Amino acid sequence: MSSDKFDIKDFRRALSQFPTGVTVITALDDSGEPVGVTASSFNSVSIDPPLILWSIDKGAYSLDTFRDTEFFAVNVLGRDQVSTSNNFASRGEDKFANASYSAGIGGAPVLDDYAAQFECKTWAVYEGGDHLILVGEVVDYRYNDGREPLVFARGSYAVSSTHPAMTKGQVDASSNEFVSDYLLYLLRETYNRYSQELYPRLMSEGGVTPEEWRVLAILADQPSKRLAELSPLVMQPESALRETADWMVGKGHVVLEGESVSLSENGQALAESLRSIAKQHEAEVISSLSEEQASMLKESLRTIIRA
């Protein structure tokens, strides 16, 4: 199939099935001012010599800077740096106003916080359709083993975690082993095991992705929300949320008016139907608990979150 026959929105949706890390690429412009952009197109190319690549949209404001720069830095973000990603993904004029950084090789800014960093000298710049592909030779690098990387998949932020298949059945929850009595393990196992049951049901019975489900569930109780307000609640940057909203407009689920989104009549009905499925699934999950135990569990978790 030739690319001119692709539905662009659908093609983007297909590409989003491949999870990536999240980086902030930085350099100095021709006047010596720091420039930075959020990018998920980062990848390794070669070990010897040490080469990496990333790509930039030809419509990007900072295109000339990155095309012409001699040095740039790749700052791989940690799981707690969603706000940093959003900051450098915005079109704000001074993205470095809220970022702590220092000058790296060639003056390219390196962020103080990172999961990994690669300071690079531009190796080559290639044409890549509506993007430019920039290859960098790694001159220096560093990483933080104690920091989990930030992940981006299906238009939403995520975190890396051990797959349930690698842990399920390995620990007896009734044993006296440390992990069987460790809150973080218990929360992770509960989420992993039951989310992989719920989301396929929402897709098969409602035709929605987890990202669309979050939008529907939140807007069902709200007459309207601005994209900027909805973005952190559904764990999507505004640019990705707008794509999700556009997709849902096409399906007749939401109405998008400027920067505000609300449920259509069909969307409201679908949200109520899916919330019934979610509540039924919840009831199955906690069926082994008494009503008092279930209530205490929820209140205890809310207390932890508030604290």
N, C-alpha and C positions, 0 to 999 in steps of 0.2 A: 504494500500500500504506500503510495507517495504521500509526503508530508502535507501536501495541499488538501488532502482528503481527511486529515485528522480533525477531530473536534478538539481544539486547543485546550479547553478546560478539562476534557476527559483525559487527554494526553498527560496534562499536569497531574491529574489524579492518579494515573497509572505510575508515573515516575515517583510520586510521593510514597509509594509502597516500599521503596528502598530507604531504610533508615540511614541517617548520616550524623556526623558530629556537627557541632556549631563552632565557627571560628569568627574572630574579628581580624581582618587584614588591615595593617596600618603602614603608612609611609609618610614622607614629607612632600608637600607640593612644591612648585617651582619658586614660591616665595618663602619657603621654610616653615610653613604652617602644617601641623599634624592633620592627617586625613585618615579616616577609618570607615570600613564597611563590614557588615555582617555577611558571612558567606558560608554555605554548607557544601560548596563544590570542591572543597579541599581533598586532595588524595596524594598518595605516594606514587612515585614514578620509578625511581632507581635507588639502589643502595650504594653502588659504586659506579659513577659518582653519586653522592647523596642529592637526589632531586625530588621536588614535590611540584604539584600544580594546583591551580584553582582557576576559576573563570569569572569574568565580570560582564554584566550586561552592557551592550554598547550604548544604551540610553542612560547609563549611570552618570551622575554629576561628576564623580571622581575618575571617570574613565581615563582622561588625559594623564592624570597623575600616575596611575598605576601602569599605564602603557609605557610611560617615559621614564619611570623611576629606576634608579640603579639598585636600590635596596628596598626591601619590604620585610615585614614581620608577620608571621601567622600566630595568633594567640588562640589556642584551643580552650574553649570555655568549660568551666566546671558546672555541675548540676545546680549550684546556687547562684548562677550568673544570668538568669533569665532577663533581669532588668538591663544588664549590660548588652545582651543580644538585642533587646528591643530598642535600646538607646542608639546603637550603631546601625540599626535597620531603619531608623526614622530619617526624615529629611531635615532634621534640625540643623541649624547652622554650626553650633558649637557642641559637637558630640563629646568632646573631651572635657567639658566643664564639670561633669560628674564622674570622671574617670581618673583614677590614680595611675600614673605611668612615668616612665623615665626614658631617656634617649638610648636606643640600642645602636647596633652597627649601622653606620651611614646616617645616623640620626633618626632612623625609623623608630617610632614610639613602641615600647613594649609595656604591656599592662602589668601592674603590680600583682594582680590576681590572675591565675591561669591554671589549667590542668596540664598544659604543655605549651611550649613556645618554640618556634623555628625562625631564626633570623636568616634571611636569604638575600643572595645577590641574584638579580634577574638573569636568567640563563637564555630564555627565548620567549617570544610572544608570537602566538599563532592565531590565524583567523579561525573562528568556530561558529559560523552562521551568525546569529544575532548576539553572540558573545565573543570576547577575546579570551584565549587560553594563555595564561601566564605560567611559565615554568621557572622555578627558582632553585638555585643551588644552595643547599643548607650550609651556612658558614658556622653557625653555632646553634645549640638547642639545649633545652632543659625540660624537665617534667616533674610532676608532683604525684607520686604513687598513692598518696593518701587522699586524693580528691577524685571523686567519680565524675566522668565527663558528662556534659549536657548532650542530649540526643534530640534529634528532630525527625519525626516520622509522621506521615499522613497529615501534614500541616499543623502538628501539635508538638509541643515540647514533651520530652520524656526523659527517663533516666535508665541507665543500663542496670540490669539485675540478673541474677542467676535464673535460668529458665526452670520452671517448675519440674520439668522432666528430669532435671539433674538433681533434684532434692526430694521429690515426692517419694514417700515410703522409706526414706533413709533414717528418719528419726521417729521414734514412737512418742507421740504427744503425751502419753501417760507415763513415760519413763522419767527417771530422775536426772537424765542428762541435762547439761546446762542449757542447750538451745531449746529444749522442750519446755523450759520455764522462762525463756527470754522473750520479752515483749516484742522486740523488733522482728524476731524470727516468726513469732505467731501472727503478727499483723501482716507480714509479707506473704506468708503461706496462705493465710485466709484470703487475701486479695487475689493472689495468683490463681488459686484453685477455683474461686467462684466467679471472677471476672471472665475467665475463659469459658464459662458456661453461659453467662448473661449476654455478652456481646453477640455471639452467633445467633441467639434467639431474637435479639432486637433486629438483626439484619434479615433473618429469615421471615419474621412476622411483620416487620415494619419497613424493611428495605433501607435502614439507616446505618451509618457508620457510628462508631463511638463518639467521634467529633460532632456529628449532627445530633446525636442523642443528647449530648451535654447542652447544646444550644436549645433544643426543644424542651428539655427538663427545666432549664432556668427560666426561659421566656414564658412557660406555662403559668408562672406566678407573677409575671411582670407584663404590664401593658406594652412597654417598649423599653429598649435599652440602646444606648450609644455603643458603637463598636469598641470604643476605647474602654468603656466600663465592662463590656462583656468579655473582652480579650483575656484578662487574667483569670476570670472565672472558668473559662473553657480551655485554658492553657494553650492558647494559640496567639501568635503575634498578630497584630492588626492586619498585615498584608495577607496572611494565610486565612484569617477569619473572614476577610472580605471575599476571598475565593470560595470558602465554605458557604457563606451567605448567598453569593451569586449562584452557586450550585443548588442551594435549597430554594431560591427564587424560581429557578427553572423547573423544580419539582413541585412548585406550588405550595411549599411549606411555610415560607416567610415572605414578608414584605420589606423591602429595603428602600428607605426614603432618606436620601442624603447619607448622613452618618448614623442613622438610627435604624434598628431592625426590630420587627415585631412578628408575631405569628399570624398567619392567615387563618381563615376559618378552618380550612383543611388541616393546617399545621396544628391548631389547637386540638382538634379531634384526634390527630395522630399522637400528639404528646400525651393526652389523657389515656389513650390505649396503651402506649408503651410504658407509661408510669404504672399502669395496672399490672403489666407483665413484670416490671421491676419489683413491685411490691410483692407479687406472688413468689418471685424468685427469692426475695429476701425472707419471706415466711418459710420457704423450704430450707434456706440456709440456717435459720435459727430455730427450726422446729424442735430441736433437742433441748432447747432452753425453755424455762418457764416464762410466763409473761413478765414476772418481776425481774428475772435474770436478764431478759432481753432489754428491758427498760434501763436497768442498771448498767448494762454494757454500753449502750448508746450514750447515757449521761456521763459515764466514766471517760469515754473517748472524747466527748465534747469538752469535758473539763481539761483533759490533757492538751487538746488543741488550743483552748483559750489561754492556758498557762504558757 
